[in-house]
Amino acid sequence: MSRTAPFVIVAAVGVLMIIEGFFNVPAVNSLASQVRQWAIIVAAFALGLAAVNLIRFHTIRLVRRQKGWYHNAACLAVLLAFAVGGILHGTKHPVYTFYYNNLYSPLATATMGLTIFFIATAAYRAIVIRNIEAGILLVAATFIMLANVPIGEAIWSKIPAIANYINTIPNMAGQRGILITSAIGSIAFGLRVLLGLERTQFGAGAGGS
């Protein structure tokens, strides 16, 4: 029962959304709108549960003085500061805005910069000319990178035009192929869920076992 009930709910909601998308039935549209509002409420509860689990996890590590406990203390302090400030004064209050502009934004920018750096270094190590396809990829990546920095156009005035061609023709064709196959895969997975053939998200093995 604990696995059948979630499947029935998911299947019912999925069929309801499909009917709303393909048919204009006022009663179905009204019910689908109500379901979407319920989904927002469920998502809010899930976010609250995640916050409680986060506080519990970091509190345990802080109390036990485990390695790196000061990071846990910083996380708890910032979490409580944002939560209390937002609940008591709202997100437009100067204090909350100060937290956001002077804590979150700089850290988010630094994290993004580090992520881009690691991606660039990983790409440098990964791109090795072993065959023709790898060579084409390396040449295309070189043109794209040079086109996005001022020195690229200074080296050769045609680099931005070549990079634009790569982005709009080969790259777009590849992206559309990926999107089409992803859409087909999503439809297949959705049908498996609606038919009860896929229950791994409910704690069961594939095939409804």
C-alpha positions in Angstrom: 0.0 0.0 0.0 2.8 2.4 0.8 4.1 2.0 -2.8 0.8 1.7 -4.5 -0.7 4.9 -3.2 2.1 7.2 -4.5 1.9 5.5 -7.9 -1.8 6.0 -8.1 -1.4 9.7 -7.2 1.4 10.3 -9.7 -0.5 8.5 -12.4 -3.7 10.4 -11.8 -2.0 13.8 -11.7 0.0 12.9 -14.9 -3.1 11.9 -16.8 -4.9 15.0 -15.5 -2.1 17.3 -16.8 -2.0 15.5 -20.2 -5.8 15.9 -20.6 -5.5 19.6 -19.7 -2.7 20.1 -22.3 -4.5 18.5 -25.2 -8.2 19.2 -24.4 -10.0 22.3 -23.4 -12.3 21.0 -20.6 -13.2 23.7 -18.1 -13.7 21.2 -15.2 -10.4 19.6 -15.9 -8.6 22.9 -16.3 -10.0 24.1 -12.9 -8.9 20.9 -11.2 -5.4 21.0 -12.8 -5.0 24.6 -11.5 -5.9 23.4 -8.0 -3.4 20.6 -8.3 -0.6 23.0 -9.3 -1.4 25.1 -6.2 -1.2 22.0 -4.1 2.2 21.3 -5.7 3.4 24.7 -4.6 2.3 23.9 -1.0 4.0 20.5 -1.1 7.2 22.0 -2.4 7.1 24.6 0.4 6.8 21.8 3.0 9.6 19.9 1.3 11.8 23.0 1.5 11.0 23.4 5.1 11.9 19.7 5.8 15.2 20.2 3.9 16.0 23.2 6.1 15.2 21.2 9.3 17.4 18.3 8.1 20.2 20.8 7.3 20.0 22.4 10.7 20.0 19.0 12.4 23.0 17.7 10.4 25.2 20.8 11.1 24.1 21.0 14.7 25.2 17.4 15.4 28.6 18.1 13.8 29.0 21.3 15.7 28.1 19.8 19.1 30.5 16.9 18.5 33.2 19.2 17.4 33.9 17.2 14.3 36.6 18.1 11.8 35.7 21.4 10.1 33.0 22.2 12.7 33.5 26.0 12.2 32.2 25.6 8.7 29.0 24.1 10.2 28.8 27.0 12.6 29.1 29.5 9.8 26.4 27.7 7.8 24.0 27.7 10.7 24.7 31.3 11.5 24.0 32.5 7.9 21.0 30.2 7.6 19.4 31.6 10.7 20.3 35.1 9.9 18.6 34.9 6.5 15.6 33.0 7.8 15.0 35.3 10.8 15.6 38.4 8.8 13.3 37.3 6.0 10.5 36.2 8.3 10.5 39.1 10.6 11.2 42.0 8.2 10.6 40.6 4.7 13.0 40.3 1.8 12.9 44.1 1.0 14.2 45.1 4.4 17.6 46.9 4.4 19.1 44.3 6.7 18.1 41.4 4.5 19.2 43.3 1.4 22.6 43.9 3.1 22.9 40.1 3.8 22.1 39.3 0.2 24.3 41.9 -1.4 27.3 41.5 0.8 27.2 37.8 1.7 25.4 35.8 -0.9 26.2 37.7 -4.1 30.0 37.7 -3.5 30.1 34.1 -2.5 28.0 33.1 -5.5 30.2 35.0 -7.8 33.4 33.4 -6.3 31.8 29.9 -6.5 30.9 30.4 -10.1 34.4 31.6 -10.9 35.9 28.6 -9.3 33.5 26.3 -11.1 34.4 27.9 -14.5 38.1 27.5 -13.7 37.8 23.8 -12.9 35.7 23.3 -16.0 38.3 25.0 -18.1 41.1 23.0 -16.6 39.2 19.7 -17.0 38.4 20.5 -20.6 42.1 21.3 -21.2 43.1 17.9 -19.8 40.2 16.0 -21.6 40.7 17.4 -25.1 43.5 15.4 -26.5 43.8 14.9 -30.3 43.4 11.2 -30.6 41.2 11.2 -33.8 39.7 13.6 -36.3 36.6 14.3 -34.2 38.7 15.3 -31.2 40.7 17.6 -33.5 37.6 19.3 -34.8 36.3 19.7 -31.3 39.6 21.3 -30.2 39.6 23.7 -33.2 36.0 24.7 -32.6 36.6 25.3 -28.8 39.7 27.4 -29.6 37.7 29.7 -31.9 34.8 30.0 -29.4 37.2 30.9 -26.6 39.1 33.4 -28.6 36.0 35.1 -29.9 34.9 35.8 -26.3 38.1 37.7 -25.3 39.3 40.9 -26.8 42.6 39.4 -27.9 40.8 37.0 -30.3 39.7 39.7 -32.7 43.1 41.4 -32.4 44.7 38.2 -33.6 42.4 37.8 -36.6 39.4 39.8 -37.4 37.6 36.8 -38.8 37.6 34.9 -35.5 34.2 36.3 -34.2 32.5 35.5 -37.5 33.8 32.0 -37.5 32.7 31.5 -33.9 29.3 32.9 -34.7 29.0 30.4 -37.6 30.0 27.5 -35.2 27.4 28.6 -32.6 24.5 29.1 -35.1 25.0 26.1 -37.5 26.9 23.0 -36.1 26.3 23.8 -32.4 22.6 24.5 -32.9 22.1 21.3 -35.0 23.8 19.3 -32.2 21.7 21.0 -29.5 18.5 20.3 -31.4 19.4 16.7 -31.7 20.1 16.4 -28.0 16.8 18.2 -27.2 14.8 15.9 -29.5 16.3 12.7 -28.0 15.9 14.0 -24.5 12.2 14.8 -25.2 11.7 11.3 -26.6 13.4 9.8 -23.5 11.3 11.9 -21.2 8.1 10.8 -22.9 9.1 7.2 -22.7 9.9 7.5 -19.0 6.7 9.3 -18.4 4.7 6.5 -20.1 6.5 3.9 -18.0 5.6 5.8 -14.8 1.9 6.2 -15.9 1.7 2.5 -16.8 3.3 1.4 -13.6 6.4 -0.1 -15.2 8.8 2.3 -13.5 8.6 2.5 -9.7 12.2 3.1 -8.7 11.2 6.6 -7.4 8.9 4.9 -4.9 11.6 2.6 -3.5 10.8 -0.4 -5.7 13.0 -1.9 -8.4 12.5 -1.4 -12.1 9.6 -3.2 -13.6 7.3 -2.7 -10.6 9.1 -5.2 -8.4 
